[in-house]
């Protein structure tokens, strides 16, 4: 069974409140009753002594004042005490049971009833205690005061305990109401942002990429989810745009050589052109272009898969880069760009030499493409203790700051028209990055438009 978060949270709050109330009530009753019993027992003792004291002052020169004694005795009976007064010689002066036995029995029954209603297990028993009765100067008799012990409750005391429990019940009710309100409120604080996230992800799943959650939550984790969803939406949007551009670029790249091939072949078929060596060389050039594009795509797909395709061997990176540089010298010379190679320290590291050469070739051919005649390209290999660094620095056109973070993306060209003119299709750097990352290394660039660029590959040794 699945729960709504709101019900679940509210119920938890309610349970906690209920538990607290029960514990507090039980403890309060326990503690209060213990002290209450003590209080009642002490009060009874005091009352009895008071009765004895008041009786003492009722012996005048003409003997006991029977009317006053009766008043005291009846008042005591109301408090649950049965008074029996004897004089110094031990003969009975006044006895409540003699005075009004019916009322005594009724009173005692009432006490048993009241106290048992509160304490069903109450085991009281009737007992009498004797107190001396004195005037100011001497002892003039004794009074036996009987009541139910060890304690009993009269009506007011019972009313007190009952109202205390009623108060506790109200407090409990209030606490439960409060807990429900707080539970609902704090559940709302969580469920509302969660519902927002759910709606946003649903929209993203439906294909919308402009979804952003702008409302802030004061709960950090929930805020984190919102940020993650926004990031997801943004990055999906970027990926989609990239994919669309990729498809468009692919179509464009393929169309140019295919259109040339088609028109040239049609001219040959129609007999407009003779199939001489020049014409065929043109056709061949276009086919080479197509082939380059397809193999670039293939390479990229292969390296973006990760390190599994590498065959690593211990390689002297200085020798490897030197060989690549020498292979390109002719091209650089033809364009009038100076190419220089520097090596600093031994730089042996386990790598896939063919793939690493490919990455360096891509950097080098970019440097050649984007450096006008008269410029310089410096290739440097530095062997450190922990890393090997390959740097390719040119004095070419440079890269605008807004393009820098994106040039390693597939098919990204800082300047489409110029790049196309130079034969680039925006894959060279993607391949270089895929190769370097498959080796566990990093590739980065620093550039200043108009002054040149420097690409750096860093490999761990
Ligand atoms: P391309 O085949 O278009 O050269 P790359 O992936 O190799 O594709 O490069 C992506 C983009 O980065 C290029 O279109 C170009 O704008 C820019 N770029 C790469 N290398 C250089 C460089 N050395 N100097 C200036 N711009 C460069």
Boltz pocket constraint, residues with backbone or C-beta under 6 A from the ligand:
constraints:
  - pocket:
      binder: B
      contacts: [[A, 362], [A, 363], [A, 366], [A, 367], [A, 369], [A, 370], [A, 394], [A, 396], [A, 397], [A, 398], [A, 399], [A, 407], [A, 408], [A, 409], [A, 412], [A, 413], [A, 414], [A, 415], [A, 419], [A, 423], [A, 424], [A, 425], [A, 426], [A, 427], [A, 428], [A, 429], [A, 430], [A, 453]]
      max_distance: 6.0
